[in-house]
Amino acid sequence: MPDIFYFAAVSDTGARNEPVERIMNEIRKSKARFVLYVGDLVRYRNPSHFQWMAEEIDEKLGKNAVICRARQS
């Protein structure tokens, strides 16, 4: 029997505190092994916004959370 894993898919939080906290709390209570963010992780393309979101995810889900950061050209 193949291994089963769970993940959470999230989008359009736009870096607003309340939804991010609520979503991360629900994910933490679930069996999800990772989070797939599919859009609008932050409101503006500013490195400080991405850094803030990475810190929020680390705080809520632990330092083992995997973050992929896009490079600005």
N, C-alpha and C positions, 0 to 999 in steps of 0.2 A: 504494500500500500504506500503510495507517495506521501511525502511529508506535506502537511498543510500549514500555510501561514496566512496571517491576516494583515491587512494594511488599511490605512485611512486615506481617503482622497478629499482634499479641501481646495476651495478656490474662492476668489473674490472677497477676501477679508479686508483688503485695502489698508492693512496696518492699523486698524482700529482696535484699541485695547479690549473692549468688552467682548466682541466676538472671538478674538484670538484666545483670551483667557478661557472662555466657555468651551471652545472647541478643543483646546489643549487638555483641559480637565477631563472632557469626555474621552479623548484618545487615551489619556493615561489610565483611565478605568477599563478600557477595552483590551482586547487581545492583540491589538495592532502592533506589528513589529517595526513598521516604518510609516512615514507620512509622505504622500505624493501630493505636492502642491501644484495645481494645474493652472494657476493664473492669479494675477493681481495680488501677489504676496505683499507688496508695498505700494503706497500711493504714488510716490515719485521716484524716478530713477536717480537716486542719490545714494552713494555708498553708505552714508550714515543711517539711512532708513533700512538698508539690508543688514547692516551690523546690528541695529536695534532688534530687528526681527530674529536674527540668529541668536541673540542673547535671550530673547523671550522664549524661543523654542527650547534652548538649552535649559533655561530655568524651569520650564514647565515639564519637559519630557526627560531631562537628564542630559548629561554630557555625552551620552552615546548616540544622541540624535544626529542623523547625517544631514548636512546642509550642502547643497550644490549652489555655488555662487556663479552668476554669469559675469563675465568681464565686460566692462564698457569699452567701446572702441574709441 
